[in-house]
Every structure is written in C-alpha cells, then in structure tokens.
Amino acid sequence: MLIPYQELQADTLRALIEEFVTRDGAVQGHHDTPMDQKIALVMKQLKSGEVAIVFDPDDETCTIVPKNTLGGMKANDE
C-alpha cells in the first residue's frame, strides 16, 4: 500500500528516509555523501513523485521505491 509522505510526522519521515539510505546495499560507489544530503535527495524525489513510500502489511515494513515500478498501486486511502 502506498503511504503519502505528507501524512507522516516530520521526524517519522526523516527516520524512515535515514533507515533507507543507510540500509545495506543502498549506498553505492566510493564517495562519502553527508547524511543530510542523502536525506534531502530522497525528500526531493518524494516531492517530485519519482519515488514513493510503500508499506507491506504482511511484513509490517516500509520501503522507498521508484514510482514507475508500482504499476497500478494506489494510496492507502484510495
């Protein structure tokens, strides 16, 4: 189910993004990018609609995925 980022509290959204950018395998390359810069980039992608937050109720987990991989998935209130 899609979770609109605007519905999350600011600190919850930041924690979700921070967990995502520090997740094993999420960081590629050999350059060190400051955490705030990584978070800002993901936030920009959320605002532009490039990526979306997806909640899996079976696993009770959230992740951030490219929106073009979602097919016809709808937001949680649609």
DARA-V614715 format. One record per residue. N is the residue number from 1. PSI is psi in whole degrees, -180 to 180 (NA if undefined). Layout:
<<N/PSI> <N/PSI>>
//
This chain:
<<1/140> <2/139> <3/112> <4/127> <5/-28> <6/-19> <7/-7> <8/145> <9/149> <10/-43> <11/-32> <12/-44> <13/-46> <14/-43> <15/-40> <16/-47> <17/-43> <18/-44> <19/-40> <20/-47> <21/-17> <22/-2> <23/145> <24/129> <25/-10> <26/-26> <27/121> <28/154> <29/-179> <30/15> <31/144> <32/116> <33/129> <34/145> <35/-45> <36/-34> <37/-40> <38/-44> <39/-43> <40/-39> <41/-45> <42/-40> <43/-42> <44/-41> <45/-36> <46/-46> <47/-35> <48/-12> <49/9> <50/-35> <51/165> <52/156> <53/129> <54/131> <55/131> <56/106> <57/-25> <58/-45> <59/-13> <60/48> <61/155> <62/150> <63/171> <64/127> <65/157> <66/135> <67/-29> <68/-4> <69/2> <70/-13> <71/-127> <72/18> <73/139> <74/162> <75/161> <76/-21> <77/8> <78/NA>>
//
